[in-house]
Amino acid sequence: MNRDDFRSRLIFMIGLIVAGETVYALPFHITRFFRPTVMEVFGVTATELGAAQAIYGITAMIAYFPGGPLADRYSARKLLAFSLWSTAAGGIYMATFPGYVGSAWIWGFFGVTTILLFWAALIRATRDWGGTDSQGRAYGILDGGRGLLQAGLASIGVIVFALAFPDGYEVASMADKEDALGLVIYGYTVVTFLTGIFVWFAIPDNDPVSGKREHRDAAAVWNGIMTVVRLPAVWLQATVLLAAYVVFKGFDNYSLFAVEAYGVDEVEAAQIATLGAWIRPIAALAAGFIGDKLGVSRTIVICFAVALVTQLLFGIVSPDVAGIVFLLGNIFVACAAFFGLRGLYFALFEESSVPGHVTGTAVGIVSVVGYTPDIFVAYVAGLMIDANPGALGHQHFFLFLSVFAALGLGASLVMMFMNNRRTSEAMPTGS
């Protein structure tokens, strides 16, 4: 690879990383790192916020499937840039703190802007970038880079948020809280818009490997759909993604868990969640490189096993007994497990021999199943927490997460055995 090729591939990946994280900053970062304040300023309960975010999951589910064929037919450059700009437009409305009904509308809008033109295009472009022998590395770099950017943006947001309360959060007025949260939302909005401009210039219309422009007719797209739905590996991978994403969604609740179960204040809770976010780039990169060496499915099995243990510990161990050291330690280990999963689960496409020309369609179908947790996890968490205030409701939620960790462990074990058998059958036999 010459210097110009290396430079173009590097810029291409940077574009994917920056786009892949900033587009989700408004719909996810705000509630992930500032959830208690969002509930207070927006005037919603945990259940109402969960219901509003469930609208995101519903619109996203509808958008995943058509988004797959679109990604197989049109260039990532246009799809990603327009998605970022439309998401930034939604941030302007979000900064008005629209209440429950308005929150449902804005998260529903985000479900379309961040998925229909974005998600499958991002995953397809990453698979093309990784080629045939570096899939774990490609997705590990993507999610590790996204994690680094997420942690950096969150750290800046938390610093700005904390500086808004020089006398402490507990004595701040509602106006002060609104000003601080509004500043964070507007900051994320500007970053999202500027990222769209960067992507427009950083990502070419051509395929990063073949150099050819992708444009397939409608008949080819339909044939691709039929090919994908007949592959057992696709449905197993959808189950793996579903389970991994449910466990990951528990991360959105860590700040509220720290406040209500361990008694820390809202600023400290945001700092704890941000520290957890810094695990993501390390875990995703490590999992990607280990996956290329050890095998993607085998590495996923290990991550699910660790995730299962951490969720069970949160569900069983009382905060009165455990203390803050246990909280921090278990959060960091859990983050390493589910961020490792995030860095790997789409690398299963190559290991499972899913045809490359239908990657976008496969992503769409897998995502329809795998990202349904956006519909129900936040809502279930809200119901459990509101029904049992304090630590008990959170413990019930973590036991709920552990069930899905066990499901993912089982599905990934099946995939590992299937992929190992396929590899053994493909190996030439001796004379």
C-alpha positions in Angstrom: 0.0 0.0 0.0 1.5 3.3 -1.0 1.4 6.5 1.0 -1.6 8.0 -0.8 -3.6 4.9 -0.4 -2.8 4.7 3.3 -3.7 8.4 3.8 -7.1 8.0 2.0 -8.0 4.9 4.0 -7.0 6.6 7.2 -9.2 9.7 6.4 -12.0 7.3 5.4 -11.9 5.5 8.7 -11.7 8.7 10.7 -14.8 9.9 8.8 -16.6 6.7 9.7 -15.6 6.9 13.4 -16.6 10.6 13.8 -19.9 10.1 12.0 -20.6 6.9 13.8 -20.6 8.4 17.2 -21.7 12.0 16.8 -25.0 11.1 15.1 -26.0 9.3 18.3 -24.9 12.0 20.7 -28.2 13.8 20.9 -30.5 10.8 21.2 -28.3 8.8 23.6 -25.5 10.8 25.2 -27.8 13.4 26.8 -29.8 10.8 28.7 -26.9 8.5 29.3 -24.7 11.0 31.1 -27.2 13.5 32.4 -30.3 11.3 33.0 -31.4 12.6 36.4 -31.2 16.2 35.2 -33.0 15.4 32.0 -35.9 13.9 34.0 -36.0 17.0 36.2 -35.7 19.7 33.5 -38.0 17.9 30.9 -40.5 17.2 33.7 -40.8 13.5 33.1 -40.6 10.3 35.2 -38.3 7.4 34.5 -41.2 5.5 32.9 -42.2 8.5 30.7 -38.6 9.0 29.6 -38.4 5.3 28.8 -41.6 5.4 26.8 -40.4 8.4 24.8 -37.2 6.5 24.0 -39.2 3.5 23.1 -40.7 5.6 20.2 -37.1 5.9 19.0 -36.9 2.1 19.0 -40.1 1.7 17.0 -39.2 4.2 14.3 -35.7 2.8 14.2 -37.0 -0.8 13.7 -39.2 0.4 10.8 -36.2 2.2 9.3 -33.6 -0.5 9.6 -34.9 -2.8 6.9 -35.3 -0.2 4.0 -32.0 1.3 5.2 -30.1 -2.0 4.3 -31.0 -2.0 0.6 -30.4 1.7 0.4 -26.8 1.1 1.7 -26.3 -1.5 -1.0 -27.4 0.8 -3.7 -26.1 4.3 -2.8 -22.8 5.8 -1.6 -22.1 6.1 2.2 -21.0 9.7 1.7 -24.4 11.2 0.9 -26.3 8.9 3.2 -24.2 9.7 6.3 -23.9 13.4 5.7 -27.6 14.0 5.3 -28.3 11.9 8.3 -26.0 14.0 10.5 -27.5 17.3 9.3 -31.1 16.2 9.9 -30.2 14.9 13.4 -28.6 18.3 14.2 -31.8 20.0 13.2 -33.6 17.9 15.8 -31.2 19.0 18.5 -32.5 22.6 18.2 -36.0 21.5 19.1 -34.6 19.2 21.9 -33.0 22.2 23.6 -36.5 23.7 24.2 -37.1 20.9 26.8 -40.4 19.8 25.2 -41.9 17.7 28.0 -43.3 14.2 27.6 -45.3 14.5 24.3 -42.6 16.6 22.7 -39.9 14.1 23.8 -41.8 11.3 22.2 -41.9 13.2 18.9 -38.2 14.2 19.0 -37.0 10.6 19.8 -39.2 9.3 17.1 -37.6 11.8 14.7 -34.2 10.7 15.8 -35.1 7.1 15.1 -35.5 8.0 11.4 -32.6 10.3 11.0 -30.0 8.1 12.7 -31.1 4.8 11.1 -32.7 5.0 7.7 -29.9 6.7 5.8 -27.1 5.9 8.3 -26.7 2.7 10.1 -26.4 0.1 7.3 -24.3 2.5 5.2 -21.8 2.8 8.2 -21.5 -1.0 8.7 -21.2 -1.8 5.0 -18.5 0.8 4.5 -16.6 -0.6 7.5 -16.8 -4.2 6.2 -15.5 -3.0 2.8 -12.6 -1.2 4.6 -11.6 -4.3 6.5 -11.3 -6.7 3.5 -11.3 -10.4 4.0 -8.8 -10.8 6.8 -9.1 -7.8 9.1 -12.8 -7.7 10.0 -12.2 -7.8 13.8 -9.7 -5.0 13.4 -12.0 -2.9 11.2 -15.0 -3.1 13.6 -12.7 -2.8 16.6 -11.1 0.3 15.3 -14.5 1.7 14.4 -16.1 1.1 17.8 -12.9 1.9 19.7 -12.6 5.2 17.9 -16.3 5.9 18.5 -15.8 5.1 22.1 -12.8 7.4 22.4 -14.8 10.2 20.8 -17.8 9.5 23.0 -15.7 9.6 26.2 -14.0 12.8 25.0 -17.3 14.5 24.2 -18.9 13.3 27.4 -15.9 14.5 29.5 -16.2 18.0 27.9 -19.9 18.0 28.5 -19.6 16.9 32.2 -16.9 19.6 32.7 -19.2 22.3 31.3 -22.1 20.9 33.3 -20.1 20.9 36.5 -18.8 24.4 36.0 -22.4 25.6 35.8 -22.9 24.8 39.5 -20.0 26.5 41.4 -22.0 26.3 44.7 -23.0 22.7 44.1 -25.9 21.0 42.3 -28.1 20.6 45.3 -28.5 24.4 45.8 -28.9 25.3 42.1 -32.2 26.7 40.8 -34.2 25.2 38.0 -33.1 28.0 35.7 -29.5 27.2 36.4 -30.1 23.5 35.6 -31.9 24.4 32.4 -29.1 26.7 31.3 -26.5 24.0 31.9 -28.4 21.2 30.1 -29.3 23.5 27.3 -25.6 24.4 26.8 -24.7 20.7 26.6 -27.5 20.0 24.1 -26.5 23.0 21.8 -22.9 21.9 22.0 -23.8 18.4 20.8 -26.0 19.9 18.1 -23.1 22.0 16.7 -20.7 19.1 16.7 -23.2 16.9 14.9 -23.8 19.5 12.1 -20.0 20.1 11.6 -19.4 16.4 11.4 -21.8 16.2 8.5 -19.6 18.8 6.6 -16.4 16.8 7.5 -18.0 13.5 6.3 -19.0 15.1 3.0 -15.3 15.8 2.2 -13.7 12.8 4.0 -15.7 9.9 2.6 -15.6 9.4 -1.2 -18.4 8.1 -3.3 -16.3 5.1 -4.3 -15.9 1.8 -2.6 -12.7 2.0 -0.4 -11.4 -1.4 -1.7 -12.5 -1.9 -5.3 -12.5 1.8 -6.2 -15.8 1.3 -8.0 -19.0 3.2 -7.4 -21.8 1.1 -6.0 -25.1 1.2 -7.7 -27.3 -1.8 -7.9 -30.7 -2.0 -9.6 -33.9 -2.9 -7.8 -33.9 -6.6 -9.0 -30.5 -7.2 -7.6 -31.5 -5.6 -4.3 -34.5 -8.0 -4.1 -32.4 -11.0 -4.9 -30.1 -9.9 -2.1 -32.9 -9.8 0.4 -33.9 -13.3 -0.6 -30.4 -14.5 -0.2 -30.0 -13.1 3.2 -33.2 -14.3 4.8 -32.3 -17.9 3.9 -29.0 -17.8 5.9 -29.3 -19.4 9.4 -26.1 -17.5 10.4 -27.9 -14.2 9.9 -30.7 -15.1 12.4 -28.2 -16.4 14.9 -26.2 -13.2 14.6 -29.4 -11.2 15.1 -29.9 -13.1 18.4 -26.3 -12.3 19.5 -26.8 -8.6 18.7 -30.2 -8.5 20.5 -28.7 -10.0 23.7 -25.5 -7.8 23.5 -27.5 -4.7 23.0 -29.9 -5.3 25.9 -26.9 -5.7 28.2 -25.3 -2.6 26.8 -28.5 -0.6 27.3 -27.9 -1.1 31.0 -25.1 1.5 30.7 -27.7 4.2 30.1 -29.0 3.6 33.7 -25.7 3.7 35.5 -25.8 7.4 36.4 -29.4 7.0 37.9 -28.3 3.8 39.7 -25.4 5.6 41.3 -27.7 8.4 42.6 -30.6 6.3 43.8 -28.8 3.2 45.1 -25.4 4.5 46.2 -26.3 8.1 47.2 -23.9 10.1 45.1 -25.0 13.4 43.6 -25.9 14.0 40.0 -22.5 15.6 39.0 -20.6 12.7 40.5 -22.9 10.2 38.8 -22.2 11.8 35.4 -18.5 11.6 36.2 -18.8 7.8 37.0 -20.7 7.1 33.8 -18.1 9.1 31.8 -15.3 7.1 33.4 -17.1 3.9 32.3 -17.2 5.4 28.7 -13.4 5.6 28.7 -13.3 1.8 28.9 -15.0 1.6 25.4 -12.0 2.5 23.2 -9.7 0.1 25.0 -12.1 -2.8 25.2 -13.3 -2.4 21.6 -9.8 -2.2 20.1 -8.5 -5.1 22.2 -11.5 -7.3 21.3 -11.1 -6.5 17.6 -7.4 -7.6 17.6 -8.1 -10.6 19.8 -11.0 -11.6 17.6 -8.8 -11.7 14.5 -6.3 -13.9 16.4 -8.5 -16.1 18.6 -11.7 -16.1 16.5 -14.5 -13.6 16.6 -17.2 -16.0 17.9 -14.9 -17.4 20.6 -14.1 -13.9 21.8 -17.8 -13.0 21.9 -18.5 -16.1 24.0 -15.9 -14.8 26.6 -17.4 -11.3 26.6 -20.9 -12.7 27.2 -19.7 -14.9 30.1 -18.1 -11.8 31.8 -21.2 -9.7 31.2 -23.4 -12.4 32.7 -21.4 -12.4 36.0 -21.3 -8.6 36.3 -25.1 -8.2 35.8 -25.8 -11.0 38.3 -23.5 -9.3 40.9 -25.4 -6.0 40.5 -28.7 -7.8 40.8 -27.8 -9.8 43.9 -25.3 -7.7 46.0 -26.9 -5.0 48.1 -25.4 -1.5 47.8 -25.5 -1.2 51.6 -23.0 -4.1 51.8 -21.0 -3.4 48.6 -19.9 0.3 48.8 -18.6 2.6 46.1 -15.5 0.6 45.3 -17.6 -2.3 44.3 -19.8 0.0 42.2 -16.9 1.4 40.3 -15.1 -1.9 39.8 -18.1 -3.8 38.6 -19.1 -1.0 36.2 -15.6 -1.0 34.7 -15.6 -4.8 34.2 -19.1 -4.8 32.8 -18.1 -2.0 30.4 -15.1 -4.0 29.2 -17.4 -6.9 28.4 -20.2 -5.2 26.5 -18.0 -2.7 24.8 -15.9 -5.7 23.6 -19.1 -7.1 22.2 -20.0 -3.9 20.4 -16.6 -4.0 18.8 -17.1 -7.5 17.4 -20.6 -8.5 16.7 -20.7 -7.2 13.1 -17.4 -8.9 12.3 -19.4 -12.2 12.5 -20.5 -11.5 8.9 -17.2 -12.4 7.5 -16.6 -15.4 9.8 -20.0 -16.7 9.0 -19.4 -16.3 5.2 -22.3 -13.9 4.6 -21.7 -12.7 0.9 -20.1 -9.2 0.8 -22.4 -7.8 -1.9 -25.5 -8.1 0.4 -23.8 -6.7 3.6 -26.1 -3.7 3.8 -29.2 -5.9 3.5 -27.9 -8.3 6.1 -27.2 -5.4 8.4 -30.8 -4.2 7.9 -32.3 -7.6 8.8 -30.0 -8.3 11.7 -30.6 -4.8 13.1 -34.4 -5.1 12.9 -34.1 -7.9 15.4 -31.0 -6.9 17.2 -31.9 -3.3 18.0 -35.4 -3.9 19.3 -34.1 -3.2 22.8 -34.4 0.5 21.9 -38.1 -0.1 22.1 -38.4 -1.9 25.4 -35.3 -1.7 27.6 -35.6 1.9 28.8 -39.3 1.4 29.3 -38.9 -1.8 31.3 -36.2 -0.1 33.4 -38.5 2.8 34.1 -41.3 0.5 35.2 -39.1 -1.5 37.5 -37.5 1.6 39.1 -40.7 3.5 39.6 -42.4 0.4 41.0 -39.6 -0.2 43.5 -37.9 3.1 44.4 -34.3 2.9 45.5 -31.9 0.1 45.0 -34.4 -2.7 44.7 -35.9 -1.6 41.4 -32.4 -1.3 39.9 -31.5 -4.8 41.2 -34.6 -6.2 39.4 -33.5 -4.5 36.2 -30.0 -6.0 36.4 -31.4 -9.4 36.9 -33.5 -8.7 33.8 -30.3 -7.9 31.9 -28.6 -11.1 33.1 -31.3 -13.2 31.4 -30.3 -11.7 28.1 -26.6 -12.1 28.8 -27.3 -15.8 29.2 -29.3 -15.8 25.9 -26.3 -14.2 24.2 -23.9 -16.7 25.7 -25.9 -19.6 24.3 -26.4 -18.1 20.8 -22.7 -17.2 20.5 -21.7 -20.7 21.5 -23.9 -22.2 18.8 -22.3 -19.7 16.3 -18.8 -20.7 17.4 -19.5 -24.4 16.9 -21.1 -23.7 13.5 -18.2 -21.6 12.3 -15.6 -24.0 13.5 -17.4 -26.9 11.7 -17.6 -24.8 8.5 -13.9 -24.0 8.7 -13.0 -27.7 9.2 -15.2 -28.8 6.3 -13.6 -26.2 4.0 -10.0 -27.3 4.9 -8.4 -29.6 2.3 -7.9 -33.2 3.4 -4.7 -35.1 3.1 -4.2 -37.8 0.4 
